[in-house]
């Protein structure tokens, strides 16, 4: 009986000790922190890609608003949208951006051969004028969760400008 009374204070002291609790809390929080870090990184990459493509469509639309309505100028504008120059090689502003992703549309007023506006856009869905541009994230969350969840999103900015030439 005396030995049991000596053991009781030791057990109580052991229950009050907090050694190792910080490590246990860290082990619980690290997966959440890593997921949040990955989400912020992917969100940043998405907005960078969207902004780059939006600026490219704006640049191409501005170019077409000040140049003649011809297939050669449309080809140069597509080059401007995909690589930032009037003639492209293999370099791209955004990975996966090709000429098939860029749509150029002119709006003509009734009874006029001169366009009123020019629109350069990246379509959101396949079909009407070109192929959509898909943002592919680095982290494959579907594989991590073992299901078909995907963060592949379409990027589809559009810019419309008035046609400035009087020809």
C-alpha positions, 0 to 999 in steps of 0.5 A: 500500500505504501508503494502505491502511495509513492507512485501516485505523485509520480503519475500526477506529475507526469500528467502535468508535464508539457514536454513534447506538446509543441512537436505534437502541435507542429505535426498536426499543423504542418499538413494544413500549412503546406496545403495553404502554401500550395494553394497560394502559390497556385493562385498566384501562378493563375493570376500571373498567367491570366494577366499575361494573356490579358495584356497580350490580347490588349496588345494585339487588339491595339495593334489591329485597331491601328492597322489595315483590315487584312489577313497579314495584319491579323497574323502579325496580331496573333504573333503579338498575342502569343509571343509578344513580337510581330514574328514568332519563333518557338518562344511563348509568353505563356506555355501552351499558347498557340495561334489556334487559341487566339480569336480575332473578330471585327464588328461592322456597322450596317452598310459599311465596309470599315470595321467599327471595333476589333476584338481579340479573345481567347475562347473559354470553350472549344468550337466557335473560333479556336481552342481554349487555353487551359491553366494546368496547376503544378500540384495535382490535388486529385492524385493526392486525394485519390479522386478525379478532382482537378484544378485545370481552369480555362483562361479566356480574357477578351479585349475590344477596341475601336477601329481607328483607321478611316480607310 
